[in-house]
Amino acid sequence: MTSGYRRAPAPAPCAGRARRPSTGCGGCVARSPLRRSPSRWNAPPGRCAAPWATSAPTAKAWAPSSRGCGTPSIPETRSRSRSKARTVPVDAVAEARGGFAALDSCVHCGFCLQACPTFLATGDEADSPRGRIELMRALERGELTADDPYVVEHLDRCLGCRGCEPVCPSGVGYGHGLEAARELIAATRPLPWLARAALAALTTPGLSGLVYALARALRVTRIPGWLAGWGRVGFAMGMLASTAPTGGKRRNGAVRGGRSHAAPTASDRPLPPLTALLFRGCIMDGLFSHVHDATVRALTVNGYEVTDVPGQVCCGALHVHAGLRDAARALARRNLSAFGDGDEPIVVNSAGCGALLKQYGDLLDLTPAASAGARFAARVRDVTELLAARGPVPGAPLDTRVAYDPPCHLLHAQRIAEPPLQMFRAIPVLQLVATPDAAQCCGSAGLFTLVQPGMSRAVLAPKVASLREAAPQVVATGNPGCLMQLGAGLRAARIPARTRHPVELLDDSYRAAGYYA
């Protein structure tokens, strides 16, 4: 895999920091030779490029100065496409200001830099969290506009992995600010055609069913495997091939509410039953229904009666990431209606879905459904959380080398780290192998892999290299985009490992233990 990006070295302190410690950036970078194209925020060697240098920067083009970090560096507001821009609605501006408030605690310390995959790939401050925060603050102050190509370029290149949040000593809510900025951008200019097409194909009822049926039909052929690794189309084929069920044999059984799963009988359950409602989502239901099957079987062994809920729809995560919050709210209201106002936990096995479902209260804030959204969010649980709450019940030994790659929206957004490991410990003999950058994003990030393929592959490359060295048989991760991205990367690199959802491994262990055939 090749791209126009290469991994950047660690940032070097700027020359201005020693002279002006009161305004020093704490670790900004000088101009990087690895940058694909020059940036207005990349200073000449020895000059500070930090964009947060003063409390009241002006919207003038950046000019180097011997003052280092004290130099205003907000780039000039300009837009080559103003004629095509749309006026930002007043309500979008008001909501964005609320989201930008989450950025107020940023003190520009720089702890986020080494946690940011795009900064590591480019070495460009504007591709770092604190650089993007200053762009967002400039949007809030009116010094930059949402249709400025420079703003769009660098905010579009953000994965939204939120890896900067756990390492931030000030607790900056970067994700809230990013979503607010993207809503402003989406209100001024249309999404790229590929993003619009993907959203329609993956989430529109009726159309998505046809698309997933065609994808499954193609998946059973050998075509995706043959083409995997051959350019951009081949990478997409590798992603599709990675959605195929592997491992233990699938069987059908009953689950309350309709769809079929291979679940043990009541006599097989050592724990008293509790009810849980299954959130299916769109991509998970269309391409990973075998993970839903494994989820139901594993939860049933651990004392849950899992019920399907008719009328549920896409969670809206892809829409929020694209800045289409109104569309996401419409989907959220449909899910509130479908799941009702009970107290049963809502189980989800997609990290991206779970992260947004737990934010329905924020998404629906200032609407009549705000309180209902907050109650819904409080009920949402990742499948590993429910399993950890009941033990989980130990299974049979599986002699398999597994590299666990925690999804960003599970580890960073939901702060769920221990429950998946607790689930793995319920599988005797299982060998968990560590990789140095497991906590880094794989580059999938929803539609990011489609609209930013170069950056996506640049972020994926070091992770694939680490997996080659670790030599696992299985790479386990709990998000559909990650399963496909990592699977395609492994296939392109000819690494003999396959991606699987963690709950599938527990399902194999339970089958081997005789809980079900």
C-alpha positions in Angstrom: 0.0 0.0 0.0 1.4 3.4 -1.0 0.1 6.9 -0.6 1.3 10.4 -0.6 1.8 10.4 3.1 4.6 9.1 5.2 4.8 8.8 9.0 6.2 12.0 10.6 8.9 12.1 13.3 8.2 13.3 16.8 7.6 17.1 16.9 10.6 19.3 17.7 10.3 22.2 20.1 10.1 25.6 18.4 12.8 28.2 18.7 10.3 30.7 20.1 9.5 28.7 23.2 12.7 29.4 25.0 12.5 33.1 24.4 8.8 33.5 25.3 7.9 30.8 27.8 4.6 32.5 28.7 3.3 32.0 25.2 5.2 28.9 24.2 3.3 26.1 22.6 4.9 23.2 24.5 6.0 21.2 21.5 5.0 22.5 18.1 6.6 21.4 14.9 8.8 23.2 12.4 8.2 22.5 8.7 8.1 18.8 8.0 9.9 17.4 4.9 7.3 14.6 4.9 4.4 16.9 4.2 2.8 16.1 0.8 2.0 19.8 0.1 3.1 23.0 1.8 0.8 24.4 4.4 0.3 28.0 5.5 0.8 26.8 9.1 4.1 25.1 8.4 6.7 27.6 9.5 10.3 27.7 8.1 12.8 25.8 10.2 13.4 27.4 13.6 10.1 29.3 13.5 7.0 28.4 15.4 3.9 27.4 13.5 1.6 27.2 16.4 -1.8 28.8 15.6 -2.9 29.5 19.2 -0.2 32.0 20.0 -2.2 35.0 21.0 -5.6 35.5 22.5 -6.8 37.8 19.7 -5.3 36.7 16.4 -6.3 38.5 13.2 -7.5 37.0 10.0 -4.3 37.9 8.1 -2.0 35.6 6.2 0.6 34.1 8.3 4.0 35.7 8.2 7.2 34.4 9.9 8.5 36.4 12.8 11.4 36.1 15.2 8.9 36.2 18.0 8.2 32.5 17.6 5.2 31.3 19.5 3.9 34.8 20.0 3.2 35.2 16.3 -0.5 35.4 15.2 -0.9 32.6 12.7 -4.6 32.3 11.7 -4.5 32.0 7.9 -6.3 34.5 5.8 -10.0 33.9 5.3 -10.5 33.1 1.7 -12.7 30.8 -0.3 -12.3 29.9 -3.9 -15.8 28.5 -4.0 -17.9 31.2 -2.3 -20.2 31.4 -5.3 -21.4 27.8 -4.7 -21.6 28.2 -0.9 -24.9 28.2 0.9 -25.9 30.5 3.8 -25.5 28.9 7.2 -28.8 28.5 9.0 -29.1 30.5 12.3 -30.0 27.4 14.3 -26.9 25.6 13.0 -24.7 28.5 14.1 -26.3 28.5 17.5 -25.8 24.7 17.9 -22.2 24.9 16.7 -21.5 27.5 19.4 -22.7 25.1 22.0 -20.5 22.4 20.6 -17.5 24.7 20.5 -17.9 25.4 24.2 -16.5 21.9 24.8 -13.1 23.2 23.5 -12.8 26.0 26.0 -10.6 24.1 28.4 -7.9 23.5 25.9 -4.6 24.9 27.1 -2.5 23.9 24.0 -0.2 21.6 26.0 0.5 19.3 23.1 -0.2 16.0 24.9 -2.6 15.2 22.1 0.0 15.3 19.3 1.4 11.8 19.7 -2.2 10.4 20.1 -3.3 11.9 16.7 -2.9 9.5 13.7 -3.2 12.3 11.1 -0.6 14.4 12.8 1.8 11.4 13.0 1.2 10.8 9.3 1.8 14.4 8.1 3.6 16.3 10.8 1.3 19.3 10.0 0.0 21.3 13.0 -3.2 21.9 11.1 -3.7 18.1 11.1 -3.4 17.9 14.9 -6.1 18.3 17.5 -4.9 21.6 18.9 -4.4 23.0 15.4 -7.9 22.0 14.4 -9.2 23.4 17.7 -7.8 26.8 16.7 -9.5 26.4 13.3 -12.8 25.8 15.1 -12.3 28.7 17.5 -11.6 30.9 14.4 -14.9 29.7 13.0 -16.6 30.5 16.3 -15.1 34.0 16.3 -16.0 34.6 12.6 -12.3 35.0 11.6 -12.7 32.0 9.2 -15.7 30.8 7.4 -17.1 27.2 7.1 -16.7 27.3 3.3 -12.9 28.2 3.4 -11.1 25.4 1.5 -8.3 25.4 4.1 -10.8 24.8 7.0 -12.6 22.1 5.0 -9.3 20.4 4.0 -8.0 20.0 7.6 -11.2 19.2 9.3 -12.2 16.7 6.6 -8.8 15.0 7.2 -9.7 14.4 10.9 -10.7 10.7 11.6 -12.9 11.6 14.5 -11.2 8.8 16.4 -11.1 10.9 19.6 -7.8 9.4 20.6 -6.8 12.8 21.8 -9.5 12.9 24.5 -8.2 10.3 27.0 -4.8 11.8 27.0 -6.0 15.4 27.5 -5.3 16.5 31.1 -7.9 19.3 30.7 -10.7 17.0 29.5 -11.4 18.8 26.2 -14.5 17.5 24.5 -12.8 17.5 21.0 -15.5 15.3 19.5 -18.3 17.7 20.3 -16.4 20.6 18.7 -15.6 18.5 15.6 -19.2 17.5 15.1 -20.3 21.2 15.5 -17.7 22.3 12.9 -18.8 19.7 10.5 -22.4 20.7 10.8 -21.4 24.2 9.8 -19.5 22.9 6.9 -22.3 20.6 5.7 -24.7 23.6 5.9 -22.5 25.7 3.5 -21.5 23.1 0.9 -22.8 19.7 -0.2 -21.1 16.5 0.8 -18.8 14.9 -1.8 -20.8 12.8 -4.2 -19.2 9.5 -3.0 -20.2 10.3 0.6 -23.7 11.1 -0.4 -24.0 7.9 -2.4 -22.6 5.7 0.4 -24.9 7.2 3.0 -27.9 6.6 0.7 -26.8 3.1 -0.2 -26.0 2.0 3.4 -28.7 3.6 5.4 -31.8 4.3 3.3 -34.5 1.7 4.0 -35.4 -0.3 0.9 -32.3 0.8 -1.1 -29.9 -0.5 1.6 -31.6 -3.9 1.7 -31.0 -4.3 -2.1 -27.4 -3.1 -1.7 -26.6 -5.5 1.1 -28.3 -8.4 -0.8 -26.1 -7.7 -3.8 -23.0 -7.4 -1.6 -23.7 -10.7 0.1 -24.3 -12.3 -3.3 -20.9 -11.0 -4.5 -19.3 -12.0 -1.2 -20.0 -15.7 -1.7 -18.1 -15.7 -5.0 -14.3 -15.7 -5.2 -14.2 -12.3 -6.9 -13.5 -10.2 -3.8 -10.7 -12.4 -2.7 -9.1 -12.4 -6.2 -9.2 -8.6 -6.5 -8.2 -7.8 -2.9 -5.1 -5.6 -2.8 -5.3 -4.4 -6.4 -5.6 -0.7 -6.0 -8.6 1.2 -4.7 -11.2 -1.1 -6.1 -9.2 -4.1 -4.8 -9.1 -2.6 -1.3 -12.9 -2.2 -1.4 -13.2 -5.9 -2.5 -10.9 -6.9 0.4 -13.2 -5.0 2.8 -16.2 -6.9 1.4 -14.4 -10.2 1.6 -13.6 -9.5 5.3 -17.3 -9.4 6.2 -17.8 -13.1 5.4 -18.5 -15.4 8.4 -15.6 -17.5 9.5 -14.9 -20.0 12.3 -17.6 -22.1 13.8 -20.6 -23.4 11.8 -23.7 -21.3 11.9 -26.9 -22.8 13.0 -30.4 -21.5 13.3 -32.5 -21.3 16.5 -35.1 -19.1 18.0 -34.9 -15.7 19.6 -37.9 -13.8 21.0 -39.3 -11.4 18.5 -38.6 -13.1 15.3 -35.2 -13.7 13.7 -33.2 -16.9 14.0 -30.1 -17.6 16.1 -28.6 -20.7 17.5 -29.3 -20.2 21.1 -29.1 -22.8 24.0 -32.2 -23.8 25.8 -33.1 -22.6 29.3 -31.7 -25.7 30.9 -28.3 -24.8 29.5 -28.2 -21.4 31.3 -26.5 -21.4 34.7 -27.8 -17.9 35.6 -31.3 -16.5 36.0 -32.5 -14.8 32.8 -32.6 -11.0 32.3 -34.1 -9.3 29.2 -31.9 -7.4 26.7 -33.0 -5.7 23.5 -30.8 -6.1 20.5 -29.9 -3.1 18.4 -29.2 -4.3 14.9 -28.0 -1.2 13.1 -27.6 -1.0 9.3 -24.2 -2.3 8.3 -24.1 -4.8 11.1 -27.4 -6.2 10.1 -26.7 -6.1 6.4 -23.2 -7.7 6.4 -22.5 -9.0 9.9 -25.7 -10.8 10.9 -23.5 -13.7 11.9 -22.1 -11.4 14.7 -25.7 -10.8 15.8 -26.1 -14.6 16.0 -23.0 -15.0 18.1 -24.1 -12.1 20.3 -27.4 -13.7 21.1 -26.0 -17.1 21.8 -23.2 -15.8 24.0 -25.6 -13.6 26.0 -28.1 -16.4 26.4 -25.4 -18.6 28.0 -24.8 -15.8 30.4 -28.5 -15.5 31.4 -30.0 -13.0 29.0 -33.2 -13.3 27.0 -32.4 -11.3 23.9 -35.3 -9.8 22.1 -35.5 -8.3 18.6 -37.1 -4.9 18.3 -39.1 -4.2 15.1 -39.1 -0.8 13.6 -35.6 0.2 14.5 -33.4 2.0 12.0 -29.8 3.1 11.5 -28.4 4.8 14.6 -27.3 7.9 12.6 -23.6 7.8 13.4 -22.5 8.2 9.8 -24.8 11.2 9.4 -23.4 12.9 12.5 -19.8 12.3 11.3 -20.8 13.9 8.0 -22.4 16.9 9.8 -26.0 15.9 9.0 -27.3 16.2 12.5 -30.9 16.8 11.5 -31.0 13.6 9.6 -29.4 11.8 12.6 -32.1 13.3 14.9 -34.9 12.0 12.6 -33.4 8.5 12.9 -32.9 8.8 16.6 -36.6 9.7 17.1 -37.6 6.6 15.1 -35.4 4.5 17.4 -36.9 6.0 20.5 -40.3 5.1 19.2 -39.3 1.6 18.4 -37.5 0.7 21.7 -40.0 2.5 23.9 -39.5 3.8 27.4 -38.7 0.7 29.3 -35.7 -0.1 31.5 -34.3 -3.2 29.6 -30.7 -2.7 28.5 -30.2 -2.2 24.8 -27.3 -4.3 23.7 -25.1 -3.2 20.8 -22.1 -4.9 19.2 -20.9 -2.1 17.0 -18.6 0.5 18.8 -19.6 3.3 16.4 -23.3 2.7 16.9 -22.9 2.4 20.7 -21.0 5.6 21.0 -23.7 7.6 19.2 -26.6 5.8 20.9 -25.1 6.8 24.3 -25.1 10.4 23.1 -28.8 10.5 22.1 -29.4 12.9 25.0 -26.9 15.4 23.6 -28.0 14.8 20.0 -31.7 15.6 20.9 -30.8 18.4 23.3 -33.1 21.4 23.0 -35.8 19.3 21.3 -39.0 17.9 22.8 -37.3 14.4 22.8 -34.3 15.5 24.9 -35.4 13.7 28.1 -36.4 10.6 26.2 -33.1 10.6 24.4 -31.2 10.8 27.7 -33.2 7.9 29.1 -32.6 5.8 26.0 -28.8 6.6 26.2 -28.7 5.4 29.8 -29.9 2.0 28.7 -27.3 1.3 26.0 -24.6 -1.2 26.7 -21.9 -2.7 24.6 -22.1 -6.5 24.4 -18.9 -6.9 26.4 -20.3 -4.7 29.2 -23.3 -7.1 29.6 -21.1 -10.2 29.4 -18.6 -8.8 32.0 -21.6 -8.0 34.3 -22.5 -11.7 34.4 -19.0 -13.1 34.6 -18.9 -14.1 31.8 -19.4 -17.9 32.0 -16.1 -19.7 31.1 -16.0 -21.6 27.9 -13.8 -24.3 26.4 -10.2 -23.8 25.5 -9.3 -22.2 22.2 -5.6 -22.5 21.2 -5.6 -19.3 19.1 -3.2 -16.4 18.8 -5.4 -13.2 18.9 -4.4 -9.6 18.5 -7.1 -7.4 20.0 -7.4 -4.0 18.3 -9.9 -2.0 20.4 -12.1 0.2 18.2 -11.6 3.9 18.8 -15.3 4.5 19.6 -15.2 1.8 22.2 -11.9 2.7 23.8 -11.8 6.5 23.4 -15.4 7.6 23.0 -17.1 5.1 25.4 -13.9 4.6 27.6 -14.6 0.8 27.6 -11.2 -1.0 28.1 -11.6 -3.8 30.7 -14.8 -5.6 29.7 -13.4 -7.0 26.3 -10.3 -8.3 28.1 -12.5 -9.8 30.8 -14.4 -11.6 28.1 -11.2 -12.9 26.5 -10.2 -14.2 29.9 -13.3 -16.4 29.9 -11.7 -18.4 27.0 -9.0 -20.7 28.4 -5.7 -21.1 26.5 -6.5 -18.1 24.3 -3.2 -16.3 23.6 -3.6 -12.5 23.5 -0.7 -10.9 21.7 0.1 -7.2 22.1 0.9 -4.7 19.4 2.5 -1.3 20.1 -0.1 0.8 18.4 -3.3 -1.1 19.2 -4.9 2.0 20.6 -4.3 4.0 17.4 -7.0 4.3 14.8 -6.9 1.9 11.9 -8.0 4.6 9.4 -11.6 3.4 8.8 -13.6 6.1 10.6 -16.9 5.5 8.9 -16.9 7.0 5.4 -13.3 8.3 5.8 -11.8 5.3 4.0 -13.9 6.2 1.0 -13.5 10.0 0.8 -9.9 10.2 2.2 -8.3 7.0 0.9 -4.7 8.3 0.9 -4.8 9.4 4.6 -6.8 6.3 5.5 -4.1 4.0 4.1 -1.3 6.0 5.7 -2.9 5.6 9.1 -3.5 1.9 8.5 0.1 1.1 7.3 1.9 1.1 10.6 -0.8 -1.0 12.2 -0.5 -3.6 9.5 3.3 -3.6 9.9 2.8 -4.2 13.7 0.4 -7.1 13.0 2.8 -8.7 10.6 5.5 -8.7 13.3 3.0 -10.0 16.0 1.8 -12.8 13.6 -1.6 -13.5 15.1 -4.1 -15.9 13.7 -7.0 -13.7 14.4 -7.3 -9.9 14.7 -10.3 -9.2 16.9 -12.1 -5.8 16.9 -15.7 -4.8 17.7 -16.7 -2.4 14.9 -17.8 -3.2 11.4 -15.6 -0.5 9.7 -12.6 -1.7 11.6 -13.3 -5.3 10.8 -13.4 -4.4 7.1 -10.5 -1.9 7.1 -8.1 -4.2 9.0 -9.3 -7.2 7.0 -8.6 -5.5 3.7 -5.2 -4.3 5.0 -4.2 -7.9 6.0 -5.3 -9.2 2.7 -3.4 -6.6 0.7 -0.3 -7.3 2.8 -0.7 -11.0 2.3 -0.8 -11.6 6.1 -2.4 -15.0 6.9 -4.8 -13.6 9.6 -8.4 -12.8 9.5 -10.6 -10.3 11.4 -13.3 -11.4 13.7 -15.6 -9.8 16.3 -14.5 -10.7 19.9 -17.9 -12.1 20.7 -17.5 -14.6 17.8 -14.5 -16.1 19.6 -16.5 -16.5 22.8 -19.3 -18.1 20.7 -16.8 -20.6 19.4 -15.6 -21.4 22.9 -19.2 -21.9 24.1 -19.9 -24.2 21.2 -16.8 -26.2 22.0 -17.9 -26.4 25.6 -21.2 -28.0 24.6 -23.6 -25.2 25.5 -25.0 -25.6 22.0 -24.2 -27.7 18.9 
